[in-house]
Amino acid sequence: MPSESNHSTTAANTHPFIRQIDHIAIRSDDPRTLYARFHDDLGLPAFVPVNQYPTLTSGSVVLGNMFLEFFHFGPPDAQATSSALSSQLYIFSLLPQLALSEVVPILRQRQLACSNVLPFFDTNQATPEPIWANVFLGDLFDSTLWQKIFLWSTRRQQRQTKAMQVSARGARWLKRIIEAAYPLGLPFFTEYYRDNDDDRRAADAERLRQAGGGALGLSHVAEIVVGVTPAAQRHWWRLLQPLQPDSQQRWGFDAGPRLRLVQAPRPHIQSLVLAVHNLEQARAALRQRQLLDATASTASALEFRLPEAPQLHFVVVQAQA
């Protein structure tokens, strides 16, 4: 079972172009229901409240050292609601140490498949300004023909995406392309140009502290667990070098959660490991909400799944002082 252990940010944890895991996003038929579970029921502060756009519905909560997003990709009328939602830990976003324009040549030097830098613009301004930019990565979760075509197409010409300004028809096509290219998970770098700097992150962590960590008493995210095949693992190692894993196959960065790679028949984000201030408080909160998987839980690690999204897996451990 995963456990939280002390993790100092020494030079050994400094990667030349990866600063930290920025966020994880859950793709769901109904992101509003999942957002309500974490924000309203578990009492975690909002990072961005749920908003509905032509291209997607999205909302996110603060987890201390990263944020967790819930989204549905595509036009609103494509969403479905049911007692058991189709949900997937899907987006794996990394925050770079360098400008993405400097990261792309390094990735290609390491023979890692990637897109060009794709900026997203706020077209509500008189003069459209970039909000953020992404570099999409290939081969970390899967390697499909559509993925190769998509990454190749971004290298043919520099694309600039008008954020949230795609038509409903265009959103459906975009959804199909992304899902065909990245069925098992969507890894990318995110470079922010506003609204997500160090001050914002510190303020969000303070809001979580003032909220007492919510019902679980959350401190931070200890680990992101990713299942890999031998083929995918080779690409992860190329990305992560020169960092070396610890004895539990965990890679640590300057900030944020560790990354743990485990062998799996299918590459995907397996679970989030949440570190809490008081494990027994978390146990009681999960039991009260009928979320605790008593069979899988132990004295040192709790496991829970959501009845509305049983595909999602979360582990809770005691935070170390």
C-alpha positions as CSV (number, residue, x, y, z in Angstrom):
1,M,0.0,0.0,0.0
2,P,1.2,3.6,-0.7
3,S,2.6,5.5,2.3
4,E,3.6,9.1,2.8
5,S,7.2,9.7,3.7
6,N,9.3,12.9,4.1
7,H,10.2,14.4,0.8
8,S,12.7,17.3,0.7
9,T,13.2,19.4,-2.4
10,T,16.9,19.0,-2.9
11,A,19.0,19.4,-6.0
12,A,18.5,15.7,-6.6
13,N,14.8,16.4,-7.3
14,T,15.4,19.3,-9.7
15,H,14.5,18.3,-13.2
16,P,15.9,20.4,-16.1
17,F,12.5,21.2,-17.5
18,I,9.8,19.7,-15.3
19,R,8.8,21.8,-12.2
20,Q,5.9,19.7,-10.9
21,I,2.7,17.9,-11.7
22,D,0.3,20.8,-12.3
23,H,-3.0,19.1,-12.2
24,I,-5.0,15.9,-13.0
25,A,-8.4,16.1,-14.7
26,I,-11.2,13.6,-14.6
27,R,-13.3,13.2,-17.8
28,S,-16.9,12.5,-16.9
29,D,-20.4,12.4,-18.4
30,D,-21.4,14.9,-15.7
31,P,-18.6,16.9,-14.2
32,R,-21.1,18.9,-12.1
33,T,-21.9,15.9,-10.0
34,L,-18.3,15.1,-9.3
35,Y,-17.5,18.7,-8.6
36,A,-20.4,18.8,-6.1
37,R,-19.1,15.7,-4.4
38,F,-15.6,17.2,-3.8
39,H,-16.6,20.8,-3.2
40,D,-20.0,20.6,-1.5
41,D,-19.8,17.2,0.2
42,L,-16.1,16.9,1.0
43,G,-15.6,20.6,1.5
44,L,-12.6,21.3,-0.7
45,P,-12.2,24.9,-1.9
46,A,-13.0,25.8,-5.5
47,F,-10.1,26.4,-7.8
48,V,-12.5,27.4,-10.6
49,P,-16.2,26.9,-10.1
50,V,-18.1,24.9,-12.8
51,N,-18.6,26.8,-16.0
52,Q,-20.2,25.8,-19.2
53,Y,-18.6,26.7,-22.5
54,P,-19.3,25.8,-26.2
55,T,-16.3,23.4,-26.1
56,L,-16.6,21.9,-22.6
57,T,-18.0,22.0,-19.1
58,S,-15.3,22.3,-16.4
59,G,-14.8,23.0,-12.8
60,S,-11.9,22.3,-10.3
61,V,-11.0,22.1,-6.6
62,V,-7.9,22.8,-4.6
63,L,-5.9,19.8,-3.3
64,G,-3.2,21.8,-1.6
65,N,-0.2,21.3,-3.9
66,M,-2.2,20.8,-7.2
67,F,-5.7,21.1,-8.4
68,L,-8.2,18.5,-9.6
69,E,-10.4,19.3,-12.6
70,F,-13.7,17.7,-13.6
71,F,-14.7,18.2,-17.2
72,H,-16.8,17.0,-20.1
73,F,-15.2,17.6,-23.5
74,G,-17.7,18.6,-26.2
75,P,-20.9,20.6,-26.5
76,P,-23.3,20.7,-23.5
77,D,-26.0,18.7,-25.3
78,A,-23.7,15.7,-25.6
79,Q,-23.7,15.2,-21.8
80,A,-25.6,12.4,-20.2
81,T,-26.6,11.9,-16.5
82,S,-27.2,8.5,-14.8
83,S,-26.7,6.9,-11.5
84,A,-23.3,5.5,-12.6
85,L,-21.3,8.0,-14.6
86,S,-18.6,7.1,-17.1
87,S,-15.6,8.7,-15.6
88,Q,-11.8,8.5,-16.2
89,L,-8.7,9.9,-14.7
90,Y,-7.6,11.4,-18.0
91,I,-5.5,14.5,-18.2
92,F,-1.9,14.5,-16.8
93,S,-0.6,18.1,-16.8
94,L,3.0,19.0,-16.1
95,L,4.2,22.5,-15.2
96,P,7.5,23.4,-17.0
97,Q,10.7,24.9,-15.5
98,L,11.3,26.7,-18.8
99,A,9.3,28.4,-21.5
100,L,7.6,25.8,-23.6
101,S,9.4,27.1,-26.7
102,E,12.6,25.9,-24.9
103,V,11.1,22.6,-23.8
104,V,10.0,21.4,-27.3
105,P,13.5,21.1,-28.7
106,I,14.7,19.2,-25.6
107,L,11.8,16.8,-26.0
108,R,12.6,16.2,-29.6
109,Q,16.3,15.8,-28.8
110,R,15.2,13.0,-26.4
111,Q,13.2,11.4,-29.2
112,L,9.9,12.1,-27.4
113,A,6.9,12.7,-29.6
114,C,5.3,16.1,-28.9
115,S,3.3,18.8,-30.5
116,N,4.3,22.3,-31.3
117,V,3.4,25.0,-28.6
118,L,-0.3,25.5,-28.9
119,P,-1.4,28.8,-27.3
120,F,-5.0,29.4,-26.2
121,F,-6.4,32.9,-26.5
122,D,-9.0,34.9,-24.6
123,T,-11.1,36.3,-27.4
124,N,-13.3,38.3,-25.1
125,Q,-10.6,40.9,-24.9
126,A,-10.4,43.8,-27.5
127,T,-7.0,42.5,-28.4
128,P,-6.9,38.7,-27.9
129,E,-4.3,37.7,-25.3
130,P,-2.9,34.2,-24.6
131,I,-4.2,32.6,-21.4
132,W,-2.1,29.5,-21.5
133,A,-0.3,27.2,-23.9
134,N,0.1,23.4,-24.1
135,V,2.6,21.0,-25.6
136,F,0.9,17.6,-26.1
137,L,3.0,14.5,-25.5
138,G,2.9,11.2,-27.3
139,D,3.4,7.5,-26.4
140,L,3.2,7.9,-22.6
141,F,-0.2,6.2,-22.3
142,D,-0.9,5.0,-25.8
143,S,0.4,5.4,-29.4
144,T,-2.3,5.5,-32.0
145,L,-2.3,6.5,-35.6
146,W,-4.6,9.4,-34.8
147,Q,-2.1,10.6,-32.2
148,K,0.7,10.5,-34.7
149,I,-1.4,12.5,-37.2
150,F,-2.5,15.0,-34.6
151,L,1.1,15.7,-33.4
152,W,2.4,15.8,-36.9
153,S,-0.3,18.3,-37.9
154,T,0.7,20.8,-35.2
155,R,4.3,20.7,-36.6
156,R,3.1,21.5,-40.1
157,Q,1.8,24.9,-39.0
158,Q,1.6,26.9,-35.8
159,R,-1.9,26.7,-34.6
160,Q,-3.5,29.3,-32.3
161,T,-6.7,28.2,-30.6
162,K,-9.4,30.6,-29.6
163,A,-10.2,29.4,-26.1
164,M,-13.9,28.5,-25.7
165,Q,-14.8,30.0,-29.1
166,V,-15.4,26.8,-31.1
167,S,-18.8,26.1,-32.5
168,A,-20.9,23.2,-31.2
169,R,-20.2,21.3,-34.4
170,G,-16.5,22.0,-34.2
171,A,-16.5,20.9,-30.5
172,R,-17.9,17.5,-31.5
173,W,-15.2,17.0,-34.1
174,L,-12.5,18.2,-31.7
175,K,-13.8,15.8,-29.1
176,R,-13.7,12.9,-31.5
177,I,-10.1,13.7,-32.7
178,I,-8.8,14.0,-29.1
179,E,-10.5,10.8,-28.0
180,A,-9.2,8.9,-31.0
181,A,-5.7,10.2,-30.5
182,Y,-5.6,9.8,-26.7
183,P,-8.1,7.1,-25.6
184,L,-6.2,6.1,-22.4
185,G,-5.0,9.4,-21.1
186,L,-4.0,12.9,-22.3
187,P,-0.5,14.1,-21.1
188,F,0.7,17.6,-21.8
189,F,2.7,20.5,-20.5
190,T,0.9,23.7,-19.5
191,E,2.5,27.1,-19.5
192,Y,0.3,29.8,-17.9
193,Y,0.4,33.4,-18.8
194,R,-1.9,34.7,-16.1
195,D,-4.0,33.6,-13.1
196,N,-1.8,30.6,-12.0
197,D,1.4,31.9,-10.6
198,D,3.2,31.1,-7.4
199,D,1.1,33.7,-5.4
200,R,-2.1,32.1,-6.6
201,R,-0.9,28.6,-5.7
202,A,0.2,29.8,-2.2
203,A,-3.2,31.5,-1.7
204,D,-5.1,28.4,-2.8
205,A,-3.1,26.2,-0.4
206,E,-3.9,28.7,2.4
207,R,-7.6,28.5,1.6
208,L,-7.4,24.7,2.0
209,R,-5.6,25.1,5.3
210,Q,-8.2,27.6,6.5
211,A,-11.0,25.1,5.5
212,G,-9.3,22.5,7.7
213,G,-8.6,20.4,4.7
214,G,-12.4,19.8,4.3
215,A,-14.1,16.7,5.6
216,L,-11.1,14.5,5.1
217,G,-8.6,16.9,6.7
218,L,-6.6,17.0,3.5
219,S,-3.0,18.3,3.6
220,H,-1.8,17.6,0.0
221,V,-1.6,15.1,-2.7
222,A,1.3,12.6,-1.9
223,E,1.4,10.7,-5.2
224,I,-0.1,10.2,-8.6
225,V,0.0,6.5,-9.5
226,V,0.3,5.7,-13.2
227,G,0.1,2.3,-14.7
228,V,2.6,1.6,-17.5
229,T,3.5,-1.2,-19.9
230,P,7.2,-1.9,-20.7
231,A,6.8,0.1,-24.0
232,A,5.3,3.1,-22.3
233,Q,7.7,3.0,-19.4
234,R,10.6,3.5,-21.8
235,H,9.1,6.8,-22.9
236,W,8.4,7.9,-19.2
237,W,12.1,7.2,-18.3
238,R,13.2,9.3,-21.3
239,L,11.0,12.1,-20.1
240,L,12.1,11.9,-16.5
241,Q,15.8,11.5,-16.8
242,P,18.2,12.5,-15.2
243,L,15.9,12.0,-12.1
244,Q,16.0,8.6,-10.5
245,P,13.2,6.9,-8.6
246,D,13.4,6.0,-5.0
247,S,13.1,2.5,-3.6
248,Q,9.3,2.6,-4.1
249,Q,9.6,3.6,-7.8
250,R,8.6,7.2,-7.1
251,W,9.9,10.3,-8.8
252,G,9.9,13.6,-6.9
253,F,10.0,17.1,-8.3
254,D,10.8,20.5,-6.9
255,A,7.1,20.9,-5.8
256,G,3.8,19.0,-6.0
257,P,3.0,15.3,-5.8
258,R,5.4,12.5,-6.6
259,L,4.9,10.3,-9.6
260,R,4.8,6.5,-9.0
261,L,5.0,4.2,-12.1
262,V,3.6,0.7,-11.7
263,Q,3.4,-2.1,-14.1
264,A,0.0,-2.6,-15.6
265,P,-1.6,-4.3,-18.6
266,R,-3.0,-1.0,-19.8
267,P,-1.3,2.4,-19.4
268,H,-3.5,4.8,-17.5
269,I,-3.7,7.1,-14.4
270,Q,-4.6,4.6,-11.7
271,S,-5.2,6.7,-8.6
272,L,-4.5,9.7,-6.5
273,V,-2.9,9.3,-3.1
274,L,-4.2,11.9,-0.7
275,A,-2.2,12.8,2.5
276,V,-4.4,13.9,5.4
277,H,-3.7,15.5,8.8
278,N,-5.6,12.8,10.8
279,L,-6.2,9.4,9.2
280,E,-8.9,8.4,11.7
281,Q,-10.8,11.7,11.0
282,A,-10.7,10.7,7.3
283,R,-11.8,7.2,8.0
284,A,-14.8,8.5,9.9
285,A,-15.7,11.0,7.2
286,L,-15.5,8.3,4.5
287,R,-17.5,5.8,6.5
288,Q,-20.2,8.4,7.3
289,R,-20.6,9.0,3.6
290,Q,-20.5,5.3,2.7
291,L,-17.4,5.8,0.5
292,L,-14.9,3.7,2.5
293,D,-13.8,0.5,0.9
294,A,-13.4,-1.4,4.2
295,T,-12.2,-4.6,2.5
296,A,-9.3,-2.9,0.7
297,S,-8.4,-0.4,3.5
298,T,-5.8,-1.1,6.2
299,A,-4.7,0.6,9.4
300,S,-2.3,2.8,7.5
301,A,-4.1,3.4,4.2
302,L,-7.7,4.0,3.3
303,E,-9.2,3.3,-0.1
304,F,-12.4,4.8,-1.5
305,R,-14.5,5.0,-4.6
306,L,-17.5,7.1,-5.5
307,P,-20.8,5.3,-6.1
308,E,-21.5,7.7,-8.9
309,A,-18.1,7.0,-10.5
310,P,-16.8,3.6,-9.4
311,Q,-14.0,3.7,-12.0
312,L,-12.2,6.4,-10.0
313,H,-9.8,5.2,-7.3
314,F,-8.4,7.2,-4.4
315,V,-6.1,6.3,-1.5
316,V,-5.8,8.2,1.8
317,V,-2.6,8.1,4.0
318,Q,-1.4,9.9,7.0
319,A,0.7,13.0,6.2
320,Q,4.1,13.1,7.7
321,A,5.2,16.1,9.9
